[in-house]
Amino acid sequence: MIKIEAIVRPERVNLVIAALEDAGCTGYHLFNITGAGQQRGVEVFTGRGAGTVVRTALPKTLISTVIPDDMKDSVIEAIVGAARSAGDGAIGDGKIFISKMDEVVRVRTGESGDIAL
Amino acid sequence: MDTGTTAWLLTSSALVLFMTPGLAFFYGGLVRGKNVVNTIMLSFMAMAVVGVAWIVWGYSLAFGGANEFIGNFDFIGFRDVDANAGPDAGYSSMIVAIFQMMFAIITPALITGAVAERFKFKTYLVFLLIWMTVVYAPIAHWVWGDGGWIGGIGASDFAGGTVVHINAAMAAVAAAILVGKRRGIPNGIEAHNVPYVVLGAGILWFGWFGFNAGSALAADGVAVNAFLVTNTAAAMGALTWVLLSYLTTGKASAVGAASGAVAGLVAITPAAGDVGAMGSLGVGLGAGILTWLVVKYRHKLMFDDALDVFAIHGIGGIWGALATAIFAVGGIGVIDGEFGLLWANFRAVAATIGYSFVMTFVILKVLDYVPGLGLRVEETEEDGGLDIAEHGERGYVGDGAD
């Protein structure tokens, strides 16, 4: 099993979720996060609109899911396809982190392994 | 007693009371989320504390007798405050006492913006009582009481520019100096809830119709004109801030629009009985530009006036008092070559600034030394937020459990 953690633009979340479901991914969860990568932050007022502007982290959404090893390529393809901006993509489209997942247990039945996903 | 006047003054009293919860949201949105409950409570408790104290002794101290400087004890406990008759044929004594109570409530609430995010709540409650008694009541008497000296020199303060706004602003400066700067915010803070700020400003704007048009103490042409110039100055103030925001940053700040509207409202307060529609455009424009400049360069001030009470209510109020004398119609204004009103208003402003600052400074200095009180919360409480430390409540519960 592998864990996929994809950071995407908030406005792309609905598209990414639809693509995940089409790829056969049965579950996921979402986190509202803030952070900064190559895109850096966003400028906001701290001076009541009288001109004091500071840079702060950007809002992003983290989509987390765990899938069987054999779905890895199709799921990554689905996320990249749905999250990439029109054309050749843009800085700020996000990143996908992939890691090994040791075990998973379904609470209702106590099953473990791929069948519990 | 005129029923039309009474109906309008009851309505106006309710409108002015509603400004205080409006102010609570205006201030509440400007602070950080960990202090929103505390900031809202500072305003809300002014309704509770002054709402009681005004009945017991506040009104009497402000409006009893015919002394030049302070009232007396004739109306303690609202004794002899008649609901059916008064010195004026149009309205009873009690309706004016009610209307005035709402002004006494919002004035100390305005001060709280300067000390937001660090002031000890228990001390604030004591401060409210003392400040209303020894600062607000005398100044209200000077301006509006029988025989009051500011009224006597011919100064024109229609709805309370000196009593409410300049008074609150100078108390705010004294309080900000004594309470000290907030910890760890070199770049200032971002308003945590911009919709609250705009909602609060909208409620203030709405309530201000009672504040200014109600101050005509009649449902007449003066009230109608006050209503119009109030709206015009607020609109011009908001427009000015947004244009300045656009010109300097390329973005139209909503918090700026809200601040500009309040600045325009502050400035028109003393002028609402004396200026016409075009004069109120000048009042709003001047208020917008001056308050914007002070907020923009606020970091050069030596004190941390957290929510810019000095800029908006102090500078806006002083501009309003002088603008009243500049734009007044009827042959008494500088536009007609008359400087008598300007000099009278200048003296009224100077006296209010001096008295409010010095007395507030003394009150807070004493409270700082009273065992069990003190001005400021502990550093750990300030870092964790005053909502939990002072109230055991949070504005936003996000534990994931219900």
Interface residues (C-beta under 8 A of the other chain):
Chain A: V44 F45 T46 G47 R48 G49 A50 G51 T52 V53 V54 T56
Chain B: L30 N187 G188 I189 E190 A191 W241 V242 L244 S245 T248 T249 K251 S253 A254 V255 G256 A257 S259 W292 V295 K296 R298 H299 D308
